Amino acid sequence: MTPPYNMYDIKSQVTTSLYVKTTLVTHSIDYRITTQMSLLLQSPPSSALSASSRQELRLRFWVRSATPRFALSFRRSFPPIRASANFSSSLDSGLSTEFDAISKFSEIVPDTVIFDDFDRFPPTAATVSSSLLLGICSLPDTIFRSAVETALADSVCYGLESPDARMSCFFNKALVNVGSDLVKLVPGRVSTEVDARLAYDTHGIIRKVHDLLTLYNEIDVPPERLLFKIPSTWQGIEASRLLESEGIQTHLTFVYSFAQAAAAAEAGASVIQIFVGRIRDWARNHSGDPQIEAALKRGEDPGLALVTKAYNYIHKHGHKSKLMAAAIRNKQDLFSLLGVDYIIAPLKVLESLKESVTSPNEKYSFVRRLSPNSAASYNFSEEELVKWDQLSFASSMGPAAVELLAAGLEGYATQAKRVEELFGKIWPPPNV
C-alpha cells in the first residue's frame, strides 16, 4: 500500500556527524551531505546528539557504506599516535603542517565535514543514532535508505500486536540495519545510541543493549566492532559496568564533572566523552559550581581542566578507558589537550591547521600536554579517590553537570520521539 507520507518529502534540518582517519576511495558517489562529527570510536590505538541544545538538534553520524554498490579502498592518512617518553616534544623537521605535527600526539578528528572532504578527512568510525535516522528520512537518495525501508518492512516487527512494541522493534531494526552498513564502510568501531529515555533505568539500558546486540549477531556483525552509547547518569554508569563485565564495549557520553569521569573509568567504560566547550559556555553564564569555581580560581579553563584531570585519573590509576575531548572551539583548545586519546575539532580549525605550513624554526613548538608520565605525578585529594557510590556521585555532580546532563537527555529523548512519530507516518513503506 502507499504510505500517507513519503519519507523523502519530510524535511528536517539535520547535520550528520562524521569521524575520519582512513582514506575512503569510492565510485559513484554523487551526493553531498553536511555532517557534524560526534566522536571517533576507532579501535583503541596501541593497546560510543551529542548536541544537547534545545534550539538545535544535530545529526550525529559517522559515515559508512550500506551495500557493495561501489568499490572501497582504505589507506592510512593520519600519522599514528606516538607516546613520547618525555613530557614535551617539538615539531619534527619532516612535518609540513600544524595538522601533521599535532597528529603525532592525539587522534584528531573533524567535528564537521562534508563528503567532498573525504580525501582530506576520511572516516574511520561512526555512530548511529536517532538523529541519523531523522537525517536518512529527510535526505533523498542516501546510501542508507534501504536500511530504514527494510526495517519498516520487517515481518517480525510487522506481526507484533502492540503498537508500542511494533514501533520499538522498527526503531531497533533501523538502528542495527544502518549500523551494520556503517560497519561495512569504516574500519573502526560503530557506536549505537541507547534510548535516552532509559537513562535512569539500569536494567532497561542493559535489556536494550542486549536486544540490539542480538540483532547485530543475527546479521553477523562482530561484537568487537561495536560500542553502545549510554548517558552518564549513575544508572547508565552502572549499566556500563555490568555490560563491560560481559565483554560488551560501552561509550559513556554527557560527562561534565569529575565524579562522572571517575565513576565511568572505575566502571571500565571503553570510551568516555567530555564536552569542553559546553562546560566553558555554562561557566560564562552561570556561577556556583565548585568544580568550575576552583578551576577559574587557578586561572584555568574549566572544560580543559576537567579533561586534564580525568586523563590523569585514568592513567595514574590504570583504568582501561580512552578519553575523548569534544566541543573543541579553537586551536588553543586543541594545543592544550595534545596527548589525550581523541580530540574532536571543528572543520574550520582543522582546515586552518592543514593550511599552516610550519618548520622547526617557525611559530609553534608543539608540546604534549597530557601523558602517562605527567599523570603519574598528578595529586588527587582523598575525596576524589573514593570508591564511588550513588550517594557520593550525586553529591559531587555540581549544578553545571546536572543542568548540562539534563539538557543532553532532553535533546536525545526529543529526537527519539521524532523518529517514532516519523515512522508512524511513513509506515508501512512502499510495496508492503
Disulfide bonds with the S-S distance in Angstrom:
Cys157-Cys169 1.86
